Amino acid sequence: MRIGELTRRAGTTVKAVRYYESLGLIAPARLANGYRDCTGDDVRLVREIRSLHGLGIPVERTRPFLECLAAGSAHADDCPA
């Protein structure tokens, strides 16, 4: 899916997704034309970033939670780190 669909599914803005990508929190694949090719995992990560930020955690400090999800945990707070 492209970035517009990701933003609709995650309930955020294109600017926010680009910011998360610039921080290295998400890394959608790129198509031959340079467009982002986002997946359901990217939607999940963006939703988690937004959720954590809503709890008062700065976006830049969400990395450990996202790594926990990437490692296969069902919830970002499942990892002890």
N, C-alpha and C positions, 0 to 999 in steps of 0.2 A: 504494500500500500504506500501511497505517497504521503508527504508530510501533512497535507490538508486533512486526509482521512485520519491520520494519527491524532491530530489535534481535536477532531470531532469526537473520537472514541475516548480520548483521555481527558477531555474537558479543559483544554489549555489553549495557548496561543502558539502561532508559528514562531514568534520571537522567543518564547520560553523554550521551545524545543531546540532551537538553534543555540540558545545559551547553554542548555544542558549538554548539548553535543560539544560545544566549545570547551566545556569543563572536562570532557571525556567521560561523563556519566552515562551517556548512551552513545552507541556507535552504529547507526544503521548502515547497511550496505549501500553501495551506490550502483545505479544502473549505468549502462554505457553512455547515456546522455547526461550523466551527472546528477540526475534526480536521486533523492533518497528512496531506498526500498525498505520501508519500515515493516516490522513484523508484530505479531501479537505480544512478543516479549518486550519490544520497545514500548508498546502501549502500557504494559504492566509496570515497567520501570518508571515511565513518566507519571503514572498514577501514584506510584509509591513515593516519588520525589515530592509531588504535590501534597500528598498526605503527611509526610514527615515535615515538610515546610509549614503546613497548617498547624502542626504540633509545636512549632517554634524552633525547629532544627534548621539552621542555615543550609541552603541548597548545597553549598560547597562541602558540607560535613555529612552528606548523605551517602557518600561512597561506601563505607563499611556495610551499610544496610543493603545497598544494591549488590555488592559483591556476595552477600549472603544469599540473595535471591538467585544470582547467577550460578551459585554453587549447587542449586537445586532445592533449597529450602522452600517450604510452602509459604512462610511468612518471614519478613525481614528481621523480626526480632527473635528468630529461632537460634541464631548464632551467638555464642557467648561473647565473641569480640565485639 
